[in-house]
Amino acid sequence: MPEPFTRSDLSPKQITPYSLDHDPRYLQILYGIWIDRADDRESPTPIWAGPEWLRTATRLHGFRLRRPEVIGTLWTAARLYGLPVPNRIKDMPLHVAGGRDCSRIVRRDVVLHRHQHLSQVDFFGLPLITVPHLLVELGRHLSLAELVQFGDAAVSKRFCGPKTTLDSLQTELAARGQVRERRRLRKAFSLIRLTVDSPRETWLRLWIIDNGFPEPVVHPQVRSRIKNVPLQPDLGYPELKLAIEYEGDQHRTSSGQFNSDIERRQLLEAEGWTVLRVTKNTNMATFRKLLATQMHNLA
């Protein structure tokens, strides 16, 4: 990851002001902060980090050259943690947090959030607001379903997690005197489940509950006697031997995943389970009737 620098670093780096302004090798990532595109030094990064993670991390690191007292927060922290920022969130400014006495920042590409009490953690060399504090702050920005998706991701093993625990989330909420949308956060935390694999699985579980069905078990334990392996469908009702799978695009585009899905379905059916599948194109009104019929027939 390139090391950001300012104009005051030009002499030690043996860069001329003319080169800085005219050589495409030097890229301005924020006002008054540059990187050298040829700088490919190694730095601590998550194994899952992609170009967007590196861009966000570099911008935060660079801005802290100017304001070392601030830390990453809100969507900046969420993206760096690998938590599911909704697609509807289009804003790309750098979001930073400071104490109540933190002097204001007048920039279009940086948004300052002041806090009376600020809890932080070092995440791959980057100071970020803690995940429990972050989720409480997001209560006024996200819907109930989006908060549960965040929470499911935060307590799961996805992206080198878990990054927090449900107890830590509840403790953070209880310790805060004034919290916007406290009721929504309490409800969201009550719906967080461990081992959820994706935001769409969270969405499907909540859709099932919202449509009047009993809450399904996340990854019910099913043992295949044929291969002597655990099968663990996404969701299910063990007492009915009814499994529900959410299949994203990777299930269709990856031949290995596609073949694995076929075998798992066959092994589940060999154990007497019925398998229902949902994709982003599923007609959910029809699926509601199908699920109701299957639950009635298997009861």
C-alpha positions in Angstrom: 0.0 0.0 0.0 1.6 3.4 -1.0 2.7 5.7 1.8 0.8 9.0 1.6 2.8 12.2 1.9 2.4 16.0 1.9 4.4 18.8 0.3 6.5 19.0 3.4 7.8 15.5 2.6 9.1 16.4 -0.9 12.8 17.1 0.1 13.2 13.8 2.1 11.6 11.9 -0.8 13.7 13.8 -3.4 10.6 14.9 -5.3 10.5 18.3 -6.9 7.4 20.5 -6.8 7.3 20.4 -10.6 7.3 16.6 -10.6 4.6 16.5 -8.0 2.3 18.7 -10.1 3.1 17.2 -13.5 4.3 13.7 -13.2 1.3 11.2 -13.4 3.3 8.9 -11.1 2.1 11.1 -8.2 -1.6 11.0 -7.4 -3.4 13.4 -5.2 -5.8 11.3 -3.1 -7.1 14.1 -0.9 -6.4 17.9 -1.0 -2.8 18.4 -0.1 -2.0 14.6 0.2 -0.4 12.5 -2.5 0.8 9.0 -3.1 3.6 7.6 -5.3 1.9 5.1 -7.7 5.3 3.3 -7.9 5.4 2.8 -4.1 4.4 -0.8 -3.6 5.7 -1.4 -0.1 4.1 -4.1 2.0 1.7 -3.1 4.7 -0.7 -5.0 6.9 -3.9 -5.7 5.1 -6.7 -8.3 5.5 -6.4 -11.3 3.2 -9.8 -10.4 1.7 -8.8 -6.7 1.0 -9.4 -5.5 -2.6 -8.7 -2.3 -4.4 -11.6 -0.4 -2.7 -10.3 -1.4 0.8 -6.8 -0.2 -0.1 -8.1 3.1 -1.5 -10.1 3.8 1.6 -7.3 2.8 4.0 -4.8 4.9 2.1 -7.1 8.0 2.2 -7.6 7.6 6.0 -3.9 7.1 6.6 -3.2 10.2 4.4 -5.7 12.4 6.1 -4.3 11.6 9.5 -1.0 13.1 8.4 -3.0 16.4 8.8 -5.3 15.5 11.6 -3.7 12.6 13.7 -6.3 12.9 16.4 -9.2 11.6 14.2 -10.2 8.0 13.5 -12.3 6.2 10.9 -16.0 6.0 11.5 -19.4 5.4 9.9 -19.2 4.1 6.2 -15.4 4.5 6.1 -15.0 2.2 9.2 -17.7 -0.2 7.9 -16.0 -0.6 4.5 -12.6 -1.2 6.2 -14.1 -3.8 8.6 -15.7 -5.6 5.6 -19.2 -5.0 6.9 -22.1 -4.8 4.4 -22.7 -1.2 3.5 -26.0 -1.1 1.6 -25.9 -0.4 -2.1 -28.1 2.7 -1.6 -25.2 4.4 0.3 -23.5 6.2 -2.5 -21.5 8.8 -0.5 -17.8 8.4 -0.7 -16.4 11.1 1.6 -13.9 10.1 4.2 -15.9 9.8 7.5 -13.7 10.5 10.6 -14.5 10.9 14.3 -13.1 13.0 17.0 -13.8 14.2 20.5 -16.2 17.0 21.4 -13.3 19.6 21.3 -12.1 18.4 17.9 -11.8 21.4 15.7 -14.1 21.4 12.7 -13.1 20.2 9.2 -14.2 22.3 6.3 -13.7 20.0 3.3 -16.1 18.4 0.8 -14.2 15.1 0.8 -14.1 14.6 4.6 -17.0 14.5 7.1 -16.2 15.0 10.9 -18.4 13.3 13.6 -17.8 14.5 17.1 -18.4 12.2 20.1 -18.5 12.8 23.9 -17.0 9.4 24.4 -15.1 7.7 21.6 -14.0 4.1 21.7 -11.5 2.9 19.2 -9.4 -0.1 18.1 -6.4 -0.6 15.9 -7.4 -2.5 12.8 -4.5 -3.4 10.5 -2.7 -0.3 11.5 -5.8 1.9 11.1 -7.5 3.5 14.1 -11.3 2.8 13.8 -14.3 3.3 15.9 -15.1 0.0 17.6 -17.7 -2.2 16.0 -20.2 -2.0 18.9 -19.9 1.8 18.9 -20.2 1.8 15.1 -23.4 -0.3 15.1 -25.0 2.0 17.7 -24.2 5.0 15.6 -25.7 3.4 12.5 -29.0 3.0 14.3 -30.3 6.3 12.8 -28.9 5.6 9.3 -30.1 2.0 8.6 -33.3 0.1 8.5 -34.0 -2.7 10.9 -33.1 -5.3 8.2 -29.9 -3.5 7.4 -28.9 -3.3 11.0 -29.5 -7.1 11.4 -27.4 -7.7 8.3 -24.6 -5.6 9.8 -24.9 -7.4 13.1 -24.9 -10.9 11.5 -21.8 -10.0 9.6 -20.0 -8.6 12.7 -20.5 -11.7 14.8 -19.8 -14.2 12.0 -16.5 -15.6 10.8 -16.8 -13.8 7.5 -13.9 -11.5 6.5 -11.7 -12.9 9.2 -14.3 -12.3 11.9 -15.9 -12.3 14.3 -15.2 -8.6 14.9 -17.4 -8.4 18.0 -19.9 -10.4 20.1 -23.6 -10.0 20.7 -22.9 -9.3 24.4 -20.5 -6.5 23.4 -23.2 -4.9 21.2 -25.8 -5.1 24.0 -23.4 -3.8 26.6 -22.5 -0.8 24.4 -26.2 0.1 23.9 -27.0 -0.3 27.6 -24.0 2.0 28.5 -25.1 4.9 26.3 -27.3 7.5 27.9 -28.9 9.0 24.8 -29.2 6.9 21.7 -31.3 7.6 18.6 -33.4 4.7 17.5 -32.7 2.7 20.7 -35.8 0.6 20.2 -34.8 -0.3 16.7 -31.3 -1.2 17.8 -32.7 -3.4 20.6 -35.0 -5.2 18.1 -32.1 -5.6 15.6 -29.7 -7.0 18.3 -32.4 -9.5 19.3 -32.5 -10.8 15.7 -28.8 -11.2 15.2 -27.7 -14.8 14.7 -24.3 -16.5 14.5 -22.8 -18.2 11.5 -24.9 -16.4 8.9 -23.0 -16.5 5.6 -24.3 -13.4 3.7 -26.5 -10.4 3.9 -29.0 -12.1 1.5 -29.3 -15.0 3.9 -30.2 -12.5 6.6 -32.7 -10.9 4.3 -34.3 -14.2 3.6 -34.6 -15.2 7.3 -36.2 -11.8 8.1 -38.6 -12.1 5.1 -39.7 -15.5 6.4 -40.4 -14.1 9.9 -42.1 -11.0 8.5 -44.5 -13.2 6.5 -45.8 -14.9 9.5 -43.7 -18.1 9.5 -41.8 -19.4 12.5 -38.2 -18.4 12.5 -36.0 -21.0 10.7 -32.8 -22.3 12.2 -29.6 -20.9 10.8 -27.5 -23.8 9.4 -29.4 -26.7 11.0 -27.2 -29.7 11.6 -27.8 -32.5 9.1 -25.5 -35.5 8.8 -25.2 -37.3 5.6 -25.0 -41.0 6.1 -23.8 -41.5 2.6 -20.7 -39.4 2.8 -20.5 -39.0 6.6 -20.3 -35.2 6.3 -22.3 -32.3 7.8 -24.6 -30.6 5.2 -25.8 -27.5 7.0 -28.4 -25.8 4.6 -28.7 -22.1 4.9 -32.0 -22.2 6.8 -34.3 -24.9 7.9 -36.9 -26.5 10.1 -35.3 -29.7 11.5 -38.6 -31.0 12.9 -40.1 -30.9 9.4 -36.9 -31.8 7.5 -37.4 -28.7 5.4 -34.4 -26.8 4.1 -34.3 -23.3 2.5 -31.3 -22.3 0.4 -30.4 -18.8 -0.9 -28.4 -19.1 -4.0 -26.5 -16.0 -5.2 -24.9 -15.5 -8.6 -21.7 -17.3 -7.6 -23.8 -20.5 -7.2 -24.6 -20.3 -10.9 -21.4 -18.9 -12.4 -18.9 -21.1 -10.5 -18.9 -24.6 -11.9 -17.4 -26.0 -8.7 -20.0 -24.3 -6.5 -22.8 -25.4 -8.9 -21.7 -29.0 -8.7 -21.4 -28.8 -4.9 -24.9 -27.4 -4.6 -26.3 -30.3 -6.7 -24.6 -32.9 -4.6 -25.6 -31.2 -1.3 -29.2 -31.1 -2.4 -29.1 -34.8 -3.4 -27.6 -35.7 0.0 -30.2 -33.7 1.9 -33.0 -35.4 -0.1 -31.4 -38.8 0.6 -31.8 -37.9 4.3 -35.5 -37.2 3.8 -35.3 -33.4 3.6 -37.2 -31.2 1.2 -35.2 -28.4 -0.3 -36.6 -25.0 -1.4 -34.3 -22.6 -3.3 -34.5 -18.8 -3.5 -32.6 -16.5 -5.8 -32.7 -12.7 -6.4 -35.2 -13.3 -9.2 -37.6 -15.5 -7.2 -41.2 -14.4 -7.2 -41.6 -14.1 -3.4 -45.4 -14.1 -3.6 -45.3 -17.5 -5.2 -42.6 -18.7 -2.8 -44.8 -17.6 0.2 -47.5 -20.0 -1.1 -45.0 -22.7 -1.8 -43.4 -22.5 1.7 -46.9 -22.5 3.4 -47.9 -25.6 1.4 -44.7 -27.5 2.1 -45.0 -26.7 5.9 -48.6 -27.8 5.9 -47.8 -31.1 4.0 -44.8 -31.9 6.2 -46.4 -31.0 9.6 
